[in-house]
Amino acid sequence: MSPQRPGAQQLIDAVVDPDSFVTWDEPIDTSGLDDTYRSAMAAAAERAGTDESILTGRARIQGHDVALIVGEFRFLGGSIGRAAAGRIVSAVRRATTERLPLIAATASGGTRMQEGTPAFMTMVDISAAVVAHKAAGLPYLAYLRHPTTGGVFASWGSLAHMTIAEPGALIGFLGPVVYETVNGVPFPEGVQVAENLVDKGIVDAVVPLEELAGIAARALTMLSATTHRHADPTEHPAWRIAPFVSRPEPDEEEVAAVWGAIETTRRGDRPGVRELLRHAADDVIPLNGTGYGESDKGVMLALASFGSRPCVLVGQDRRYQVAESMGPAALREARRGMRMARELGLPLVTVIDTPGADLSPRAEEGALAGEIARCIADMTALDVPSVSVLLGEGTGGGALALLPAQRVVAAGNAWLSPLPPEGASAIVFKDTEHAALLAARQRVGARHMREDGLVDVIVEESPAAHEDPEGFARAIGAEVVAQVDELLARSANE
């Protein structure tokens, strides 16, 4: 990293009052990692001078007590695995408990590829902790450093009360290297740059490091004056971070099974949300748009009744995503559904089935990453029963945006991955020929997710969904009814 791009410890030294930083971090235990990953961690630690991609602690900034979360890009590209995510969640919760303003200084390429889907899912728990912190009336400031991309920008990097950025910082949903790897063409210049995001209203201001302490102190002087509410530290929402478990290399049978499921979900004749409603819902009233002049057919919004249980349904429509990828407006429409469910006290049912969100410059400038973050935040804060259905493809942040419900149901062949498997393979192996192997390693499939505690129920496909669309839809609908009934009963008894 160049002298103009200081690492985590250099940023802390430059911003906090002298001798005021006290770490909250426990040493990272790498004993359970496989030899290759443990060696990569050791080499990263030597290069970065830190034991993980995240440093956390308590400090003072011009006399203000604060909690700090600082990313270190030199440690495996600042990627977030489960240990790093655990540090973030622990620090946010401690800040809430100790009534401290929170400042995060990000620098990350996103999810750690070595840990795959379980690491990808940690975006949800981090977002939930941030939502609880803000709900307690406590300030949250984000300083987006070069680079901030992927899951970090699409979760806690986009949820602050005030978001400022390092001059010239690369900030975007999908980093340019990954974009070119996946799409075969470079991303247009001048879009994923801090100054452009200020112009588009996504970032509040560009602030050089030497001015960060001053602007933070001024903001805290004003924002901290409003913190009169008190949160119960025992009521933080939590989701599903699981400890990293080293597993043996998947055998040929496991690789073939995972890849076979992925290929099955990509079939053009696989039933989607519309078939689910046609065969399993008693009544459907389609709704349209965000209510603010936008509409995206990649998401279907409706009032629906399953087994005489009315709900709000938000579903990704695979048919419309063939011609055009789902953009920010689709997620704003999804958030309209979440608000409606909350206001009316109706259960929310989400259906995930997407090859991935729009990766265009228009989507970046339309705050796609921020809308993903806000969907995740809204989902984790809902106080009505919620059930998500992983129906088929689950690619990237666009899929994760609708996943964090109280109950997660998955079709037998469904899957969730931080990137298209071919894209992940191109990053890790510099080719697409290892996509099937990497998908198995990353534990993207429904059965792996069930073993990892990320899915509650699997609806088996026997036969595959495309061979019996009506039977498949009815089985999914019956499971939705069962999960909604159980959540309603639990709510009635509380």
MOPE-V40882 format. One record per residue. RES is the residue in one small letter. NEAR is the number of other C-alpha atoms within 12 Angstrom. D_LAST is the distance of its C-alpha to the last C-alpha in whole Angstrom. Layout:
BEGIN
((RES | NEAR | D_LAST) (RES | NEAR | D_LAST))
END
This chain:
BEGIN
((m | 19 | 53) (s | 9 | 55) (p | 9 | 56) (q | 17 | 54) (r | 26 | 51) (p | 30 | 50) (g | 36 | 48) (a | 37 | 45) (q | 30 | 46) (q | 24 | 49) (l | 34 | 47) (i | 38 | 45) (d | 23 | 48) (a | 25 | 49) (v | 36 | 46) (v | 34 | 45) (d | 23 | 47) (p | 15 | 49) (d | 15 | 48) (s | 23 | 44) (f | 28 | 42) (v | 22 | 40) (t | 22 | 39) (w | 26 | 35) (d | 30 | 36) (e | 19 | 36) (p | 18 | 39) (i | 27 | 38) (d | 19 | 39) (t | 24 | 41) (s | 17 | 42) (g | 17 | 39) (l | 23 | 41) (d | 19 | 44) (d | 16 | 47) (t | 16 | 48) (y | 24 | 45) (r | 22 | 45) (s | 16 | 49) (a | 22 | 47) (m | 34 | 45) (a | 24 | 48) (a | 19 | 50) (a | 24 | 48) (a | 26 | 47) (e | 16 | 51) (r | 21 | 51) (a | 28 | 49) (g | 23 | 49) (t | 32 | 45) (d | 34 | 43) (e | 45 | 41) (s | 45 | 40) (i | 49 | 38) (l | 48 | 39) (t | 43 | 36) (g | 36 | 36) (r | 34 | 37) (a | 31 | 40) (r | 30 | 41) (i | 34 | 43) (q | 24 | 46) (g | 19 | 44) (h | 30 | 40) (d | 29 | 38) (v | 42 | 36) (a | 43 | 34) (l | 47 | 36) (i | 50 | 36) (v | 45 | 39) (g | 49 | 40) (e | 44 | 43) (f | 38 | 45) (r | 33 | 48) (f | 34 | 45) (l | 37 | 45) (g | 36 | 45) (g | 43 | 42) (s | 41 | 40) (i | 49 | 36) (g | 44 | 35) (r | 39 | 32) (a | 36 | 33) (a | 45 | 34) (a | 47 | 31) (g | 38 | 29) (r | 36 | 32) (i | 45 | 31) (v | 43 | 27) (s | 35 | 27) (a | 38 | 30) (v | 46 | 28) (r | 41 | 25) (r | 33 | 27) (a | 39 | 29) (t | 36 | 25) (t | 26 | 25) (e | 22 | 28) (r | 32 | 28) (l | 35 | 31) (p | 47 | 32) (l | 52 | 32) (i | 52 | 36) (a | 49 | 36) (a | 49 | 39) (t | 52 | 39) (a | 47 | 42) (s | 45 | 41) (g | 42 | 42) (g | 49 | 38) (t | 44 | 37) (r | 42 | 39) (m | 39 | 40) (q | 38 | 41) (e | 38 | 37) (g | 39 | 36) (t | 51 | 33) (p | 45 | 31) (a | 41 | 32) (f | 47 | 32) (m | 49 | 28) (t | 47 | 28) (m | 53 | 28) (v | 47 | 25) (d | 42 | 24) (i | 47 | 26) (s | 48 | 25) (a | 41 | 22) (a | 43 | 23) (v | 50 | 25) (v | 42 | 23) (a | 38 | 21) (h | 46 | 24) (k | 37 | 25) (a | 29 | 22) (a | 32 | 23) (g | 28 | 26) (l | 37 | 28) (p | 42 | 31) (y | 43 | 32) (l | 44 | 35) (a | 43 | 37) (y | 48 | 40) (l | 51 | 41) (r | 45 | 44) (h | 41 | 46) (p | 43 | 45) (t | 47 | 41) (t | 44 | 41) (g | 48 | 38) (g | 52 | 35) (v | 53 | 35) (f | 51 | 36) (a | 49 | 34) (s | 47 | 31) (w | 54 | 31) (g | 50 | 34) (s | 47 | 34) (l | 44 | 31) (a | 37 | 32) (h | 31 | 33) (m | 30 | 37) (t | 37 | 38) (i | 42 | 42) (a | 42 | 44) (e | 37 | 47) (p | 29 | 50) (g | 28 | 51) (a | 36 | 48) (l | 35 | 47) (i | 48 | 44) (g | 51 | 42) (f | 52 | 40) (l | 45 | 42) (g | 42 | 45) (p | 33 | 49) (v | 26 | 50) (v | 31 | 47) (y | 29 | 47) (e | 19 | 51) (t | 27 | 50) (v | 27 | 48) (n | 20 | 50) (g | 13 | 53) (v | 14 | 54) (p | 20 | 54) (f | 27 | 51) (p | 18 | 53) (e | 15 | 54) (g | 21 | 53) (v | 33 | 49) (q | 43 | 47) (v | 36 | 48) (a | 37 | 47) (e | 28 | 49) (n | 29 | 49) (l | 37 | 45) (v | 27 | 46) (d | 18 | 48) (k | 21 | 45) (g | 20 | 42) (i | 36 | 40) (v | 40 | 41) (d | 26 | 42) (a | 29 | 45) (v | 33 | 47) (v | 27 | 48) (p | 29 | 50) (l | 33 | 49) (e | 21 | 51) (e | 24 | 50) (l | 34 | 46) (a | 30 | 46) (g | 22 | 47) (i | 29 | 45) (a | 41 | 42) (a | 27 | 43) (r | 20 | 43) (a | 28 | 40) (l | 31 | 38) (t | 21 | 40) (m | 16 | 39) (l | 24 | 35) (s | 28 | 34) (a | 15 | 35) (t | 17 | 32) (t | 23 | 30) (h | 14 | 28) (r | 17 | 24) (h | 21 | 23) (a | 25 | 20) (d | 19 | 18) (p | 21 | 20) (t | 14 | 17) (e | 19 | 15) (h | 30 | 17) (p | 31 | 17) (a | 30 | 18) (w | 32 | 20) (r | 36 | 22) (i | 34 | 25) (a | 26 | 27) (p | 23 | 30) (f | 31 | 33) (v | 26 | 35) (s | 21 | 38) (r | 20 | 39) (p | 15 | 42) (e | 19 | 44) (p | 21 | 43) (d | 16 | 46) (e | 15 | 48) (e | 14 | 45) (e | 24 | 42) (v | 26 | 44) (a | 22 | 45) (a | 28 | 42) (v | 37 | 40) (w | 32 | 43) (g | 26 | 43) (a | 35 | 39) (i | 37 | 40) (e | 27 | 43) (t | 29 | 41) (t | 37 | 39) (r | 31 | 42) (r | 23 | 44) (g | 18 | 44) (d | 19 | 43) (r | 35 | 40) (p | 36 | 37) (g | 43 | 35) (v | 43 | 32) (r | 33 | 35) (e | 29 | 35) (l | 42 | 32) (l | 39 | 31) (r | 24 | 34) (h | 27 | 34) (a | 31 | 30) (a | 33 | 29) (d | 22 | 29) (d | 22 | 30) (v | 27 | 30) (i | 19 | 31) (p | 21 | 33) (l | 25 | 32) (n | 26 | 35) (g | 27 | 35) (t | 26 | 34) (g | 20 | 34) (y | 11 | 37) (g | 11 | 40) (e | 20 | 39) (s | 24 | 38) (d | 31 | 38) (k | 33 | 38) (g | 42 | 37) (v | 49 | 33) (m | 45 | 32) (l | 43 | 30) (a | 35 | 29) (l | 32 | 26) (a | 38 | 26) (s | 31 | 25) (f | 35 | 24) (g | 24 | 24) (s | 18 | 23) (r | 29 | 20) (p | 28 | 21) (c | 39 | 21) (v | 43 | 23) (l | 48 | 25) (v | 50 | 27) (g | 52 | 29) (q | 50 | 32) (d | 39 | 35) (r | 39 | 38) (r | 28 | 41) (y | 25 | 41) (q | 29 | 41) (v | 21 | 44) (a | 13 | 46) (e | 23 | 44) (s | 32 | 41) (m | 45 | 38) (g | 40 | 39) (p | 43 | 37) (a | 39 | 36) (a | 45 | 34) (l | 49 | 32) (r | 43 | 32) (e | 39 | 31) (a | 51 | 28) (r | 38 | 27) (r | 35 | 28) (g | 43 | 25) (m | 45 | 22) (r | 30 | 23) (m | 29 | 23) (a | 33 | 20) (r | 24 | 18) (e | 16 | 20) (l | 19 | 19) (g | 21 | 16) (l | 29 | 17) (p | 43 | 17) (l | 54 | 19) (v | 53 | 22) (t | 49 | 24) (v | 50 | 27) (i | 48 | 29) (d | 52 | 33) (t | 46 | 36) (p | 43 | 39) (g | 41 | 38) (a | 45 | 38) (d | 38 | 41) (l | 39 | 43) (s | 33 | 46) (p | 29 | 47) (r | 24 | 46) (a | 32 | 42) (e | 40 | 42) (e | 33 | 44) (g | 32 | 41) (a | 38 | 38) (l | 43 | 37) (a | 49 | 36) (g | 43 | 34) (e | 41 | 32) (i | 51 | 31) (a | 44 | 30) (r | 42 | 28) (c | 47 | 26) (i | 45 | 25) (a | 42 | 24) (d | 40 | 22) (m | 45 | 21) (t | 41 | 19) (a | 35 | 18) (l | 33 | 16) (d | 24 | 13) (v | 32 | 13) (p | 41 | 13) (s | 43 | 16) (v | 46 | 19) (s | 45 | 22) (v | 52 | 25) (l | 50 | 28) (l | 54 | 31) (g | 49 | 34) (e | 47 | 35) (g | 44 | 33) (t | 42 | 36) (g | 43 | 35) (g | 52 | 33) (g | 54 | 33) (a | 52 | 31) (l | 54 | 29) (a | 55 | 28) (l | 53 | 26) (l | 52 | 25) (p | 48 | 22) (a | 45 | 19) (q | 38 | 15) (r | 39 | 17) (v | 40 | 21) (v | 45 | 23) (a | 43 | 27) (a | 48 | 30) (g | 37 | 32) (n | 41 | 35) (a | 50 | 33) (w | 54 | 33) (l | 53 | 33) (s | 50 | 35) (p | 50 | 36) (l | 47 | 39) (p | 42 | 41) (p | 44 | 42) (e | 30 | 46) (g | 34 | 45) (a | 40 | 44) (s | 31 | 47) (a | 27 | 49) (i | 29 | 48) (v | 26 | 48) (f | 20 | 51) (k | 17 | 53) (d | 18 | 53) (t | 21 | 50) (e | 18 | 52) (h | 23 | 49) (a | 32 | 46) (a | 36 | 45) (l | 30 | 45) (l | 40 | 43) (a | 45 | 40) (a | 41 | 40) (r | 35 | 40) (q | 45 | 38) (r | 45 | 35) (v | 51 | 35) (g | 47 | 34) (a | 45 | 31) (r | 30 | 32) (h | 35 | 32) (m | 38 | 29) (r | 30 | 27) (e | 18 | 29) (d | 26 | 28) (g | 24 | 24) (l | 40 | 25) (v | 37 | 24) (d | 30 | 21) (v | 31 | 23) (i | 32 | 27) (v | 34 | 28) (e | 24 | 32) (e | 31 | 35) (s | 16 | 37) (p | 18 | 40) (a | 28 | 39) (a | 35 | 37) (h | 24 | 41) (e | 17 | 42) (d | 20 | 40) (p | 27 | 38) (e | 27 | 36) (g | 25 | 35) (f | 36 | 34) (a | 35 | 32) (r | 28 | 30) (a | 34 | 29) (i | 44 | 27) (g | 39 | 26) (a | 28 | 25) (e | 32 | 23) (v | 49 | 21) (v | 35 | 20) (a | 22 | 19) (q | 32 | 17) (v | 36 | 16) (d | 25 | 14) (e | 20 | 13) (l | 25 | 11) (l | 25 | 10) (a | 13 | 9) (r | 14 | 6) (s | 17 | 5) (a | 11 | 6) (n | 8 | 4) (e | 7 | 0))
END
